[in-house]
Structures are given as structure tokens and as C-alpha cells.
């Protein structure tokens, strides 16, 4: 199963950096894609090359799709909505944060599930869908990692929470 990070111009990279770190540290290679396969310039000013365009990746092969926040106007469209629904229908995990959640909502992916649009939670997990407000980026990463079973055991999870959420120095 593939892991894809769906980037677009004005994506907020800071919201997904920790999750990408967890993936890389766990040996999972995330593939960066954009709507048209062209490089993007993210909100923080970095220019990021992508490996392909979104629709070149078979949606049935996606095990995790990450949708960061930002100004989503260029990706909030029927092509992306159809792709998200295909990933969802095949039970791929979809993790969206901030304005990325709006795109899931417009696609109909959030219908009937608990999300940050239907609750006051900073991070919500319902089935294969993870949604987060921008300020929940640490818990967003932790919840996605839990869903992917990236933690070796409960101690590993608790050490990760202590370090990333509670800013405790590790011995």
C-alpha cells in the first residue's frame, strides 16, 4: 500500500512535518504528489518537487493519504473529491488537517462520521478518517501513527507523547 502526501501551492508543511517524520523514522516512504505533478511552493516559502500527479497513483493502492491545510482553492474540486472517495471506499486512511478537512467535507467523505467539523475536538478519528484542527498537529501525527501501528508498544507510544506533546527530554 502506498502512502501519499497531497501537496499544493500554499500547503502548510508545519502541520504535517511530525507525521512525515514518524513515517520516515518507521521506514515508510511517503510519495509527494500534486494535482498536476508540478513542483509546489508551500505556505512557508519552500519549493517542493513532487514525484507524480495525484491521479497517476491508483487510488485503490493508497493505504494513507495526507491532506495538509493551507489555501485549498486549487484542490477543492471534483477531481480531488472523486479521488478521496475512491481512497475512502477502499478503506485507505485519509488524514486531513486544518483546511484540508474542508476538502474532505466538500467531497462528502465526512458524511455520517465524527470529525473536527462535527465536534469540538482538536483531533477526531472515526474509522479510516483522521481530521484535525491546525493546532492539533502533534496529536494528529500521533493518532495517524497509532492507526498505522507505528509504535512498537505502549512504552514507545508514551515516550513519543512525552517528547512531542509534553516536551519532555528523553534519557
Order of alpha helices (4+ residues) and beta strands (2+ residues): beta-alpha-beta-beta-beta-beta-beta-alpha-beta-alpha-beta-beta-alpha-alpha
